[in-house]
């Protein structure tokens, strides 16, 4: 006797329960064919955003030391200057746009979750576990990612660490699933064609041939929408999400309609661009940056500079984007002292990096470590002004670093110390 009764319980485990004429291997294969490369883009850009933190330097790693599996240990480039903005913007935008496709794909295979018996053999049990990891991984990655993108943190665990390791589980299950389903995909396209089912209107929409245990219904009801209608609805939903989210990253006319972007239309902060962490949240007061403020230079020899002394040094102006892990970016004109000039003053060697320390209280991103390449880029600045005005307190007054292609969170604000460290 098997583990389960031969006959399924009444309800969704009965094959006659599901009657949509649209479900079948072709529809599932077609949606998956569009979705798969988009998910690869989300995965690739996510790993590249992790690499942009230069996790091999100082305390930059956002996962435990050695936890990056040695995949991303290379110096993040500083050119083109908009590299991180493009990468993280793509990660967020594509990740949001693909959500309706994921939901459509889950709808197309939903009956499979109730197939009877739940487990037929050890091999079937392993397949079901892989599906659990795939669906559960997708739910975890997208749910937490969307909440994080909306600046809402309802969990007690470290989002970045969980999201990073969760991606390995999800992508591993995804590749396993795609590999096992390739014969089904090829058969569906061979028998029905890649595009031919899209030619059918509602009146001519017919169910795919029924196969016991498969996706096509045993008893199909009359179609109320065509397959191309389902795909058009899915595509329109993705396009709508693109319109109301993408402007925060792309800018231009789309910025004015970025109604669901977490920082609004990208001008919600002081001085015309968003603020990730305000001075109040970082516990930075006016007194801390007042007349008693000093910039400590800690290198071959130490020194302290007042704000006036830093302002009296040779100033340079560069137009550079600031791009946040949240997905928004903004092009701004910065004025300040070149980091390479300060590094020369510190006596920086080829085997050293520059640690930038903030006035904010101890915690994540109180300090960042910049590679020698980042420091020696002529566009990298210890900025005192933005848009021709002194930095506001929320944007890092009295001074912050701005480095080409650097994640916004590593363009440290309220800089109080520059320190040479071994790379």
C-alpha positions in Angstrom: 0.0 0.0 0.0 1.3 3.5 -0.9 1.7 6.4 1.5 -1.5 8.0 0.1 -4.9 6.8 -0.9 -5.3 6.1 -4.6 -8.2 8.5 -5.1 -7.6 12.2 -4.4 -9.7 14.1 -1.9 -12.4 16.2 -3.3 -11.4 19.7 -4.4 -8.2 21.1 -6.1 -6.5 17.7 -6.1 -9.0 16.4 -8.6 -7.9 17.0 -12.2 -11.5 18.0 -13.1 -11.3 20.9 -10.7 -9.1 23.0 -13.0 -10.9 23.9 -16.2 -9.2 26.9 -17.8 -8.5 26.1 -21.5 -5.4 28.4 -21.4 -3.3 26.3 -19.1 -0.8 23.9 -20.7 2.9 23.4 -21.5 2.9 26.0 -24.3 1.7 28.9 -22.2 3.9 28.1 -19.3 6.9 27.6 -21.6 6.2 30.9 -23.4 6.0 33.0 -20.2 9.1 31.3 -18.8 11.0 32.0 -22.0 10.5 35.7 -21.5 11.0 35.7 -17.8 14.1 33.6 -17.6 16.5 36.2 -19.2 15.0 39.0 -17.1 15.7 37.0 -13.9 19.2 36.4 -15.1 19.6 40.2 -15.4 18.3 40.7 -11.9 20.7 38.1 -10.5 23.7 39.4 -12.4 23.2 43.0 -11.5 22.6 42.0 -7.9 25.9 40.2 -7.7 27.6 43.2 -9.4 26.1 45.6 -6.9 27.6 43.5 -4.2 30.9 43.7 -5.9 30.6 47.5 -6.1 31.0 47.6 -2.4 34.6 46.3 -2.8 34.0 43.7 -0.1 37.6 42.7 0.0 38.6 46.1 1.5 38.4 47.0 5.2 35.0 46.6 6.7 33.2 47.1 3.3 31.8 43.5 3.2 28.1 43.3 3.8 28.2 39.6 4.3 30.6 37.8 6.8 34.3 37.6 5.7 34.7 34.8 3.2 30.9 34.7 2.7 31.1 36.1 -0.8 32.3 32.6 -1.9 35.3 34.3 -3.5 33.1 35.2 -6.5 33.4 39.0 -6.4 36.9 39.8 -5.2 37.9 42.4 -7.8 38.2 46.2 -7.7 35.1 47.9 -8.8 35.9 50.2 -11.7 35.4 54.0 -11.6 34.6 54.3 -15.3 32.1 54.9 -16.7 31.0 57.2 -13.9 27.4 56.1 -14.2 28.2 52.4 -14.0 26.6 51.8 -10.5 23.6 53.9 -11.4 23.0 51.8 -14.5 23.7 48.5 -12.7 21.5 49.1 -9.6 18.8 50.9 -11.6 18.6 47.9 -13.8 18.4 45.6 -10.8 15.5 47.4 -9.3 13.6 48.2 -12.5 13.8 44.8 -14.1 13.1 43.2 -10.7 9.9 45.1 -10.4 8.9 44.8 -14.1 9.2 41.0 -13.9 6.7 40.6 -11.0 3.6 40.3 -13.2 5.4 37.7 -15.3 6.2 35.7 -12.1 2.6 35.9 -11.0 1.4 34.8 -14.5 3.8 31.9 -14.5 2.6 30.8 -11.0 -1.0 31.0 -12.2 -0.2 28.8 -15.2 1.3 26.0 -13.0 -0.9 26.5 -9.9 -2.8 23.1 -10.4 0.5 21.3 -10.2 0.8 22.3 -6.5 -2.2 20.1 -5.8 -1.4 17.0 -7.9 -2.2 13.7 -6.3 -0.5 11.9 -4.9 1.8 14.6 -3.4 4.8 12.2 -3.5 5.0 9.2 -5.9 8.6 8.1 -5.4 11.9 9.3 -4.0 12.8 11.0 -7.3 9.4 12.7 -7.3 10.0 13.9 -3.7 13.3 15.5 -4.8 11.5 17.2 -7.7 8.8 18.6 -5.3 11.5 19.8 -2.9 13.2 21.7 -5.8 9.8 23.3 -6.7 9.4 24.3 -3.0 12.8 25.9 -3.1 12.0 27.6 -6.4 8.6 29.0 -5.4 9.7 29.8 -1.8 12.9 31.4 -3.0 11.1 33.5 -5.5 8.6 34.6 -2.9 11.3 35.4 -0.4 13.6 37.3 -2.8 10.9 39.4 -4.4 8.9 40.1 -1.3 11.9 41.2 0.8 13.4 43.0 -2.2 10.3 45.0 -2.9 9.8 45.9 0.8 13.5 46.9 1.0 13.1 49.0 -2.1 10.2 50.8 -0.5 12.3 51.5 2.5 10.3 49.3 4.8 12.1 46.9 7.1 9.7 44.7 9.1 12.2 41.9 9.7 14.8 41.4 12.4 17.4 39.7 10.2 20.0 41.6 8.1 18.3 42.1 4.7 21.5 42.3 2.7 23.0 39.1 4.1 19.7 37.2 3.8 19.0 38.5 0.3 22.6 37.6 -0.8 22.5 34.0 0.4 18.9 33.6 -0.6 19.9 34.4 -4.2 22.1 31.3 -4.3 19.2 29.1 -3.2 16.7 30.6 -5.6 19.1 30.7 -8.7 20.3 27.2 -8.0 16.7 25.9 -7.9 15.9 28.0 -11.0 18.7 26.4 -13.1 17.7 23.0 -11.9 14.1 23.6 -12.8 14.9 25.0 -16.3 17.3 22.1 -17.0 14.7 19.4 -16.1 11.9 21.2 -18.1 13.9 21.8 -21.3 12.4 18.7 -23.0 8.9 19.8 -22.1 9.6 23.3 -23.5 11.1 21.9 -26.8 8.1 19.6 -27.2 5.6 22.4 -26.6 7.2 24.6 -29.2 7.7 21.7 -31.7 4.1 20.6 -31.5 2.3 24.0 -31.3 4.9 26.4 -32.7 6.5 29.3 -30.9 4.0 32.0 -31.9 1.1 30.2 -33.6 -1.1 30.0 -30.4 -1.0 33.8 -30.3 -2.9 34.0 -33.6 -6.0 32.5 -32.0 -8.7 34.9 -30.8 -11.1 34.0 -28.0 -13.5 32.1 -30.2 -10.7 29.9 -31.6 -8.8 29.4 -28.3 -8.7 25.6 -27.7 -7.2 23.7 -24.8 -4.0 21.8 -25.3 -4.3 18.0 -25.4 -5.0 16.5 -22.0 -2.3 14.3 -20.5 -2.9 12.8 -17.1 -0.9 14.6 -14.5 -0.1 17.4 -16.9 -1.1 21.1 -17.1 -3.8 20.9 -19.7 -7.3 20.4 -18.2 -9.2 17.1 -18.3 -12.4 19.0 -18.8 -12.1 22.5 -20.2 -14.6 25.3 -19.9 -15.2 27.8 -22.7 -12.5 30.4 -23.1 -13.3 34.0 -21.9 -9.9 35.4 -22.9 -7.3 34.3 -25.4 -3.7 33.4 -24.7 -2.5 36.6 -26.3 -5.0 38.4 -24.1 -3.4 37.0 -21.0 0.1 37.8 -22.3 -1.0 41.4 -23.3 -2.5 41.9 -19.8 0.8 40.7 -18.2 2.9 42.9 -20.5 0.7 45.9 -19.8 1.0 45.4 -16.1 4.8 45.2 -16.5 4.8 48.3 -18.6 2.7 50.2 -16.1 5.1 49.3 -13.3 8.0 50.5 -15.5 6.4 53.9 -16.0 5.6 54.5 -12.3 9.0 53.3 -11.0 11.7 53.8 -13.6 11.9 57.6 -13.6 13.8 57.6 -10.3 16.7 55.9 -12.1 16.3 57.0 -15.8 15.3 60.6 -15.2 14.0 62.8 -17.9 10.2 62.9 -18.5 9.8 59.6 -16.7 10.9 61.2 -13.4 7.7 63.3 -13.2 5.5 60.1 -13.3 7.6 58.0 -10.9 4.6 58.0 -8.6 5.5 54.7 -6.7 9.3 55.3 -6.4 10.3 55.2 -2.7 11.8 58.7 -2.9 9.0 60.1 -5.0 10.1 61.9 -8.1 13.8 62.1 -7.0 13.7 65.7 -5.7 12.3 65.1 -2.3 15.5 65.9 -0.4 17.2 69.1 0.3 19.2 70.6 -2.6 17.0 68.9 -5.2 17.9 65.2 -4.8 16.9 62.5 -2.3 18.4 61.7 1.1 18.9 58.1 2.2 19.8 58.9 5.8 19.1 62.3 7.3 21.3 64.0 9.8 18.7 63.4 12.5 18.7 59.7 11.9 22.5 59.7 11.9 22.4 61.7 15.1 24.4 64.6 13.6 23.8 67.9 15.2 24.7 71.5 14.2 27.1 71.7 17.1 29.1 68.7 15.9 29.9 70.5 12.6 30.3 73.9 14.1 33.5 75.9 14.7 35.1 73.1 16.6 34.9 70.7 13.6 38.3 69.2 12.5 39.2 66.9 9.6 41.8 64.4 10.8 44.4 63.3 8.2 46.0 60.0 9.4 48.8 58.9 7.1 52.6 58.8 7.2 52.2 61.8 9.5 49.1 63.1 11.2 47.4 66.5 11.0 44.1 68.2 11.6 42.5 70.8 9.3 39.7 73.2 10.0 36.8 73.6 7.5 38.3 76.9 6.4 41.7 75.3 5.7 40.1 72.6 3.6 38.0 75.2 1.8 41.2 77.2 1.1 42.8 74.3 -0.7 42.6 74.0 -4.5 39.0 73.2 -5.4 37.8 71.2 -8.4 34.3 70.8 -9.9 32.9 67.6 -11.4 29.5 66.5 -12.6 28.9 63.1 -11.2 25.9 60.9 -10.5 25.0 59.8 -7.0 23.2 56.5 -7.1 21.6 54.7 -4.2 21.1 51.0 -3.6 17.3 51.8 -3.4 17.5 52.4 -7.2 17.3 56.1 -7.5 20.1 58.2 -9.0 20.7 61.9 -9.6 23.3 63.8 -11.6 24.8 66.6 -9.6 27.7 69.1 -9.8 30.1 68.7 -6.9 33.0 71.0 -5.8 35.7 70.1 -3.4 39.3 68.9 -3.0 40.5 66.0 -5.1 41.1 62.8 -3.1 44.3 62.2 -5.0 45.7 65.5 -3.7 44.8 64.6 -0.1 46.3 61.1 -0.7 49.5 62.7 -1.9 49.6 64.8 1.3 49.0 61.7 3.3 51.9 59.8 1.6 49.7 57.1 0.1 51.7 54.0 -1.2 50.6 51.6 -4.0 49.7 48.9 -1.5 47.4 51.1 0.6 43.7 52.1 0.6 41.9 55.1 2.1 39.6 54.6 5.0 36.9 57.3 5.2 35.3 57.8 8.7 32.1 59.7 9.4 30.9 61.6 12.4 27.8 59.5 12.6 27.5 57.0 15.5 29.1 53.6 15.2 27.2 51.2 13.0 26.8 50.1 9.4 28.5 52.5 6.9 30.0 54.8 9.6 33.2 54.1 7.6 34.1 52.9 4.1 37.4 51.9 2.5 38.2 53.2 -1.0 40.6 51.4 -3.3 43.7 53.2 -4.6 42.2 53.3 -8.0 39.1 55.1 -6.6 41.3 57.6 -4.7 43.5 58.3 -7.6 40.7 59.0 -10.1 40.9 62.7 -10.8 37.1 63.0 -10.5 37.0 61.7 -6.9 36.4 64.5 -4.5 36.1 65.4 -0.9 33.1 67.6 -1.7 32.2 70.7 0.2 29.6 72.0 -2.3 26.8 70.6 -4.5 25.2 72.7 -7.2 27.3 75.7 -6.2 26.0 75.7 -2.6 27.5 74.4 0.6 26.3 70.9 1.3 23.2 70.9 3.5 23.5 69.0 6.8 21.4 66.2 5.4 23.7 65.8 2.4 26.8 65.6 4.6 27.9 69.1 5.6 30.7 70.0 6.2 32.1 67.5 3.7 31.5 64.1 2.0 33.3 62.0 -0.5 31.9 61.5 -4.0 33.6 58.9 -6.2 32.7 57.9 -9.8 30.6 54.8 -10.1 30.5 54.3 -6.3 27.4 53.1 -4.4 25.8 56.1 -2.7 26.1 54.6 0.7 29.9 54.5 0.2 30.0 58.2 -0.7 30.4 58.8 3.0 28.8 61.9 4.6 30.0 64.0 7.5 33.6 63.0 6.9 35.8 63.6 10.0 38.8 61.4 9.2 40.8 60.1 6.2 43.1 57.3 7.2 45.6 55.2 5.2 45.2 51.5 5.7 46.8 48.4 4.1 44.8 47.2 1.1 
